[in-house]
Amino acid sequence: MKGIILYKVNQYELNETHYETHRFIEEAEKLGIEIEVLSPARFEIFVNQDEAYSIFLDGKPLERPDFVIPRMGSGTTYFALALIRQFERLNIPCINGSIAIEMVKDKLYSQQVLAYKKLPVPKTMLMKFPVDIDLIKEQFAFPLVVKTLSGSLGRGVFMLDHQKQMEDWIRIVELANVNMNIIVQEMIADSKGRDLRVFVVGGRVVGCMMRIAKEDDFRANYSAGGSVESYPVTPIIEEIALKAADVLGLDVAGVDLLFDGDGFKICEVNSSPMFKGLESCSQVNIPRVIFEYLQKESS
């Protein structure tokens, strides 16, 4: 098999911070899979009837790959989505596909879809300017969480402890960018400083870990300095994670669950989930599982 990983940088630009991409390259070599890491910036796409000449790489027609793995997540640009759609038009498997990537890139839209399918999500509101602070106070209790619509690794996520802090934060946003899209979300008290990351591949849960925030942070992201430990997959965890991935059309998904009493709520779902933390606290080999899924689907 021969495949492409679409990533924010090219293979020759990778460094020690690109753990997941290095792992894909490492496991591909072990499995005899030829893999190349390419930035969308190196491609050109053409809409015409001659499919063989619709995608160019570095100015030359692209040799047809067996599969494509987009790994840009919330950083997926319009051009990158158009490129993924072009691969799909050529019937080249893309894990994940363009529709699913675009859906989960928008945190509000994905929450709307999950809620419509009766999956448990935190109460969420799209903030618009000027902000109706009285309405927010009526609908939410402090502390509350505010997030930018597109973001990852815990960036663009803030906790506001009281009304004065919210008013100050709103003034800053108004001065910086009044057109910024922001959601307000209830804080799930049982999950403050901890959550679960459930990894789904091909309709099955392959791993689960609990993420624990560092002492001075409410965000439990491993990339933000939190710690991780393996967590048992219960029937309810498996059911919610699999339904979320299925509803959003994701072959590979990182489903983030918040503890809520005896159950859970879906914080968000990621189309290009990191897995350094999961591999550090468990025996699961994520790239190998994904490659084996691809091989099974193409056979």
N, C-alpha and C positions, 0 to 999 in steps of 0.2 A: 504493500500500500504506500501511496505517496500523498502527503497532505500539507496544508498550509495553516499556520496559526496567525490570525490577524491580530496584531498587537500595536501598541502605541509607539514602539520603537522596532528597529530591525534587529536581526539576530546578532550582527556584529556590534550593535550598540548595547547589548545586554550587560548588566553588572550584577553585583551581589545582592542588590535589592529586588531583583526580578526572580525570586525563588520559584514561583509556580511555573514560569516559562522554562527555566532551566530544568525543572523536574520533567516537564513534557518532553524535552529534547533527550534527556537521559533515558527515560523509559521507552521512547520511540526507538532509540538505538538498540536497546536490549531485545525489543520485539521485531527488529528488522524492518521497521517502518521508516520511510524517508520523510523527514519533516523539515519545513523551512519557516522561519519566523519573519513575517513581512509587515511593514507598515502600509496602511491604505494609501498613503501619499505616493507610493511607487506605482500605483495602478491608474489606468484610464479605462473608462467603460463607454461602450457605444451601443446604442439601441438600433439594431438593424435585423435583417432576415438571415444574415450569415452568422450563425451562432459561434462558429469556430473563430471568428475575428471580432468578438464583442467585448473581450477583456484583454487589455494589454498590460504587460509588466515591463517597466523600464523601456517603453517604446516599442516592444515586440509582442506579438501574439503569445498569450499565456499557454503553456502546456497544461492540459486539463488535469487537475488534481482529483484524487479519489474522495477527498473530504476537506472541509474547512472548519476550523475551530476559532470563532471570534472570541477574543479575550480582552475586550475593551470596556465591557460593562457600562456604567453610567457615563463614561467618556466617549461612547459611540457617537460619532458625528453623523450629520445627514449624508455626507458622501460615503462614509463607511457602511451605513444602512443600505444605500443604493447599491454599493458593491456586493453586499451580502445577498440582496435581492437578485442581482445579476447571476450570481452563482446558483441561486435557487432556480432561476429560470432555465439554467443549463442542467437541472436535475442533479446537481452536486450536493450531497448531504452537508448541511451546515448545523453544527451543534454548538449553540442554539440558533434557531431561525430568526429572521428579521422581525416578524410580527411580535414574537415573544420578547425579544430584546427591547424593542421600542416600547412595549407595554410596561415592562418592569423598570425601565429607565425613568418613567414618570411615577413617582411614589404615590401621588394621589390617585391617578388612574388605576394603578394596580390594586390599591385599597378599594376603589369603587367596584372593580371586577370581583375581588374576593368577597366583599360584603354582599354583592348581588347574589353570589352563590352560597350565601348563608355560612360563610366561614368566619371564625371569630377574629375581629380586628379591633384595635383601640378606636375610640370615638375620635374623629378627625374632622377638621374644618379648614377650608382654603381661606387664607387671610387675604383681604383686599384693602387697598388704601382709598380714602382714609379709613383707619381701623375703628370698628365699633367695639370699644373696650368694654362697655357695659354688657353687650351681648356675649362677649367671650367670658366675662365673669359669671353670667347666668348659666352658661353651658359647660364651663370647666372649673375645676377646683385647682388651686395652686398647691404644689408646683405643677407646671405644665411644660410640655416639650414643644419646641418649634424647630422646623427642618426646612431646608431648601428642597425643592421638588426633585432635583437630581444631584446626587452626591454619593460618596462611598467612603469606607474606612473610618466612619464616624465624623467625617468632615461635614460642616454645615448643619450640625445638630447641637442645640442648646437647651439648657433647662432654665426656666424662669421661676424663681421661688415666690415672688410676690408681685402685686400690681405695679409698684413703683419701678421695679426692675424691668417689667414688661414695657412700661411707658418709656423708659430710657432706651431700651433696645429698639423700640419702634421708631423713636426719633433718629437713631443712628441709621437705621435702614432707609428711612425717608430721605435723609441727606445723601446716603450713598447710592441708592438705586430704588426709586419708588416703584419700578416695574418688576422688581424681583418677585418670583413666585415662591410663596412660603406656606407651609401648612402648620396648623396648631393641632397638637395631639395630647390626649389625656396621658398623664403619667401613671403607669401601672405600678402601684406601690410595692407589691410583692416582688417585682423584678428590678427594683432600683439597684444598679450596680452589678447586675448579672442577667444573663440570658442564655438561650441555647442556639447553636448553629447546627442545623440538620442538613446533611449533604445527600441529595437525591441524584441518582444517575439511572436513566432508562426505566423509570417507574418503580424503583426500589430504593429504600434508605440504605446507604452504604456506610454511614458514620454519623456520630453525634457527639458534640462536646459542649460543656458549659463554659462560658466566658465570664470572667470575674474582673470587674474594673479595678484599677489601681486606687489607692486610698483616697486621693483627692479628685476623683473623676467619677461621674455617674455612667459614662459610656463604657460598655464592656468589651469593646473591640480589642482583639489581640494586637492589631497594628497600632493602637493608641496606648500601648503599654500594659494592657491587661494580661491576666494569666488564664490558662486553660486547663481543663481536665476532662477526661473521657466521661460520658454520661450514658446510662442505659437507655435504649430505645424502647419505650413503652408502647402499647397499642394505640393510645391516644396521640402520642407524638408522631407515630408512623402514619396514622390516619390523616392528621392535619397536614403534615408535610407533603404526603403524596397527593392529596387533593389540591393543595395550593399549587404544586408544580404542574399538575394536570390542567387545572383551570387556566393557568397562565401560559400553557403550551410549551413548557420548558423540559427539554431532555436532561439537561444538567442544571441543578438549582441549589442554591444555598438558602434555606428557609430559616429565618431568624424568629424564634419564638420567645415571648415574654411569659414569665410565670404569673399566673392569675388564679389564686386560690388553689383548687384542686385541678385546674385546667391550664390552658395556655391561650394567648392571643398572638396573632401574626404581626410582628413588628414590620417586617418587610421581606421581600424575596429578591435574590440576586441572580442575575443571568451569567455572571462571570465570577463566581465566588473564589476567594482566596482559600488556601487549604494548608498553609504552613503550620498553623496552630493545630489543626486536626491531625496532621501526620506526626506532629511532635508528641501527641498524647495518646496515640492509638497505633494499631498495626495496619491501618488501611492505607493502600497505595492508590491515591486518587487518579493520577494519570493512567496507570495500568487499567483501572476499572473503566475509565472513559474510552481508552483505546480498544479494550475488549468489547465494549458495547458497540463501538463503531464497526469492528470486524464482524460482529454478529449481525448487525443491521445490513451490512453490505453483502453478506453471504447468501 
